[in-house]
Amino acid sequence: MAISDDQKLDYLWKKIAFAATKTDTNANKLAANEAIPSTFLNRGDTLWNQADQIPAARPSTSSGVVTVYSDSTSNTVETTADGTSTQYRTWKTGLTNWIPPEYGASYLVSVYVSGTSDSAPETNGTRLFTTGSGNNDEWFFDYASGVLNFIGDNLPNGINFTNKTIYIKGARYTGTIGVEQLGSLSAVNTLTFSTSGAVIDSAIASNVAIGESTISTWNKDNFNFAKLIVNTEDITYGQYQSSEVLLVHDGVDVKLTEYALIHTSTNPMITFNAHIESDSIVLKANANSANNTIKIVRILN
């Protein structure tokens, strides 16, 4: 016996509205009384990690992480009929990750029916509205899969689909997808973060030799304060040193102090000083041996 529509609706109500597991009928256990959480899966491998760059209004042409499909960009998407469904009922774009209207009303796709291989379906075809024509002939577009289904009881009123197809005008997210595994971050040499006017970044200075070498610079007009964690490896002698450097300047003078100094060598392997060159603050290292690698994590503010 088929599952009743009431049971299906009870499942959806508990899952969507209460993020709860359905364990009984609504008559025996209301949604508010379901105690086992059941949240939706948020897959890291499909995450739109540049979604913050999607503008509130759909652009007229492809830009950044948004690819636009329309007659004006000569790429309105011609769909293919789904042969596994009732004839003319479902149409596939073959493209995923369409941007839904939750990012802005202008992302609602436009649907046209026109002859096959039409290069201008917006002009030559007939537009079909999502609310239908009043004949229970509405359509629904799945933005994740890029599939359109005439979800009403009837196909679009007055439309003869012979030698015709459905076209989609809209936009897709084409930015970076997925969260990189943390284990892969070990191969990254430079990381940069910014928040509330501050910058946190990292860098590596290689082949730092005897005498003064510039290991870090930044614009003096952007940042007056800096904290740096400096880790040094003496490649020649296999020794290590770590310390923290605090720096402040007023546009004319630079003040620096080093603290939390530890090293495996008998004496410190490297010392630091800083000064202003043109528009930049320049941090320099003075090494005691010919080949050092310096790893720096710095906070600028």
Backbone hydrogen bonds, N-H to C=O, Kabsch-Sander energy under -0.5 kcal/mol:
donor,donor_aa,acceptor,acceptor_aa,energy
8,K,4,S,-1.8
9,L,5,D,-2.6
10,D,6,D,-2.1
11,Y,7,Q,-2.1
12,L,8,K,-2.4
13,W,9,L,-2.7
14,K,10,D,-2.2
15,K,11,Y,-2.6
16,I,12,L,-3.0
17,A,12,L,-0.6
17,A,13,W,-1.5
18,F,13,W,-0.7
18,F,14,K,-0.7
19,A,15,K,-0.7
20,A,14,K,-2.5
21,T,36,I,-3.0
23,T,21,T,-0.6
28,N,25,T,-0.5
29,K,25,T,-2.5
33,N,30,L,-1.6
34,E,31,A,-1.4
38,S,19,A,-2.8
43,R,41,L,-0.7
46,T,43,R,-0.8
47,L,44,G,-0.7
49,N,47,L,-1.4
49,N,176,T,-0.9
50,Q,176,T,-0.6
51,A,48,W,-1.5
53,Q,50,Q,-2.2
54,I,51,A,-1.8
63,S,66,V,-2.1
66,V,63,S,-2.3
67,T,172,R,-2.5
68,V,66,V,-0.5
69,Y,170,G,-3.1
74,S,71,D,-1.6
75,N,70,S,-2.4
76,T,70,S,-0.5
77,V,168,I,-2.0
79,T,77,V,-0.5
79,T,166,I,-2.8
80,T,92,K,-2.2
82,D,90,T,-2.8
83,G,81,A,-0.9
85,S,82,D,-1.5
89,R,86,T,-2.4
90,T,86,T,-0.5
91,W,148,L,-2.9
92,K,80,T,-3.3
93,T,146,G,-2.4
97,N,144,A,-1.7
98,W,143,Y,-2.6
99,I,171,A,-2.6
103,Y,100,P,-1.9
104,G,101,P,-1.5
107,Y,104,G,-2.1
108,L,105,A,-1.7
110,S,169,K,-2.5
111,V,128,L,-0.6
112,Y,167,Y,-2.2
113,V,126,T,-2.2
114,S,165,T,-2.1
116,T,163,N,-1.3
118,D,115,G,-1.0
123,T,120,A,-0.9
124,N,120,A,-2.8
125,G,121,P,-2.1
126,T,113,V,-2.5
128,L,111,V,-2.8
132,G,129,F,-2.2
139,W,130,T,-0.8
140,F,149,N,-2.9
142,D,140,F,-0.5
142,D,147,V,-3.0
143,Y,141,F,-0.9
146,G,142,D,-2.4
147,V,142,D,-1.1
148,L,91,W,-3.0
149,N,140,F,-2.8
150,F,89,R,-2.6
151,I,149,N,-1.4
152,G,138,E,-1.8
154,N,136,N,-2.6
159,I,156,P,-1.7
160,N,158,G,-0.5
161,F,159,I,-0.7
164,K,161,F,-2.3
165,T,114,S,-2.9
167,Y,112,Y,-3.1
168,I,77,V,-2.3
169,K,110,S,-2.6
170,G,69,Y,-1.6
172,R,67,T,-2.5
173,Y,97,N,-2.9
174,T,65,V,-3.1
174,T,172,R,-0.6
175,G,65,V,-0.5
178,G,47,L,-2.9
179,V,44,G,-1.5
180,E,178,G,-0.5
184,S,181,Q,-1.7
185,L,181,Q,-0.5
185,L,182,L,-1.2
186,S,183,G,-0.7
187,A,184,S,-1.5
188,V,185,L,-1.8
193,F,200,I,-3.2
195,T,198,A,-2.2
198,A,195,T,-2.5
199,V,300,L,-2.3
200,I,193,F,-3.0
201,D,298,R,-2.1
202,S,191,L,-1.7
203,A,296,I,-2.1
205,A,294,I,-3.2
206,S,204,I,-0.5
208,V,292,N,-2.9
209,A,207,N,-0.5
211,G,287,A,-1.3
213,S,285,A,-2.2
215,I,283,L,-2.5
216,S,283,L,-1.3
218,W,281,I,-1.5
220,K,279,D,-2.7
221,D,279,D,-0.5
222,N,219,N,-0.9
223,F,219,N,-1.4
226,A,247,L,-2.1
227,K,299,I,-2.1
228,L,245,V,-2.7
229,I,297,V,-3.2
230,V,228,L,-0.6
230,V,243,S,-2.7
231,N,229,I,-0.5
231,N,295,K,-2.9
232,T,230,V,-0.5
232,T,241,Q,-3.4
233,E,293,T,-2.6
234,D,239,Q,-3.0
235,I,233,E,-1.0
235,I,291,N,-1.8
236,T,291,N,-1.0
238,G,234,D,-2.0
239,Q,234,D,-0.9
241,Q,232,T,-2.3
242,S,262,I,-2.8
243,S,230,V,-1.9
244,E,259,Y,-2.7
245,V,228,L,-2.9
246,L,257,T,-2.7
247,L,226,A,-2.5
248,V,255,K,-2.3
249,H,224,N,-1.5
250,D,253,D,-1.5
255,K,248,V,-3.2
257,T,246,L,-2.3
259,Y,244,E,-2.7
262,I,242,S,-2.6
264,T,240,Y,-2.7
265,S,240,Y,-0.5
271,T,286,N,-1.6
273,N,284,K,-1.8
275,H,282,V,-1.6
277,E,280,S,-2.6
280,S,277,E,-2.3
281,I,218,W,-3.2
282,V,275,H,-2.7
282,V,280,S,-0.5
283,L,216,S,-3.1
283,L,281,I,-0.5
284,K,273,N,-3.1
284,K,282,V,-0.5
285,A,213,S,-2.8
286,N,271,T,-2.9
287,A,209,A,-0.8
287,A,211,G,-1.4
287,A,285,A,-0.6
288,N,269,M,-1.7
292,N,208,V,-1.2
293,T,233,E,-2.4
294,I,205,A,-3.2
295,K,231,N,-3.1
295,K,293,T,-0.5
296,I,203,A,-2.8
297,V,229,I,-2.2
298,R,201,D,-2.4
299,I,227,K,-2.9
300,L,199,V,-2.9
301,N,225,F,-2.3
